[in-house]
């Protein structure tokens, strides 16, 4: 087996990137190791363009393997992994949100990133996954404007200095005052402490960036060219004649998205009636591009926001604590402009704690925040029931924000 390794000292530990021909059918892949935590990251871009698609088809999968921790888990009747755990979904979202903005949104070839945890010790694989995905993409022929780097910075209460990529034992048994990556888990800290943490994170990220760029310069492949589809002159002229001058009114009407959607319906009808056999994707992409372009121009050059607010104005707020039903243990209603939330609380005993059994740890979870986003909340129809990755991610953000203010279990 062919093998090439690169190493970097990071926070007192060795970060090792190993490139082999084990997965040579991929566009880019590597093993990334920190301590005894090892992950495999692969990047593949389909050769086939998906015609008629109105978005960039990127998927990121974070796969946990029980063998990575030397465990045999699962149900009594099926001893293997099933659907992704919440932790796996959240780790995948960290990778997705980091790499997605660096792709051209005009790409219509499917791109898939798969991060598989092969071995896990005391080092968390989530931050490792971002750096591994970046290297897999950056050394591949897939067009991508990276690299990017990630690091976790923690501050233990009562101690000086910061910890780079704190281990599980530290995060479980120490009182963490600031965790820069785990969104929302920071308690109230002085601004100076946050600034110092950001400076430390920047220093470590620069090291990882330099490490990646060295590897890319040595073994990186020539990027594939993905041309942006050109809008036919006839379509551009048609848009300018019938729609262009109406965009500002739709954006600044204060009617939310209703006017924008209505104008889009008008445009698609004009397009269909005028361009016989025209590809609807061209019309859709042009409309979205023009709306996005004009929205940025209004904000940056004219300091106008779509709903008419000034830069320092916030939407109208309303809050109500309790009073929804005497049967419920607790309830709350919160409005911010057109966004309305109903929150319900249920209290239980220690026996109601959720048993968490995953690749990394086995523990009990005493606080759970479930985020639901039904289709009727945006005036649409759709599937009701179950939950998706977005719901899991948003619920985790709220949960981490609330955890520090919960009373101790004792």
GIMODA-V838974 format. One record per helix or strand. SS is the DSSP state (~ for helix, > for strand). FROM is the first residue (numbers start at 1). TO is the last residue. Records with the same first field share a line. If there is no record, write none. Layout:
BEGIN
SS = FROM-TO  FROM-TO
END
This chain:
BEGIN
> = 3-10  13-20  28-34  37-49  58-63  109-119  153-156  163-164  176-179  317-321  330-336  339-345  354-357  362-365
~ = 66-69  86-102  125-138  168-173  191-219  233-242  244-252  258-274  280-302  350-352  375-378  389-403
END
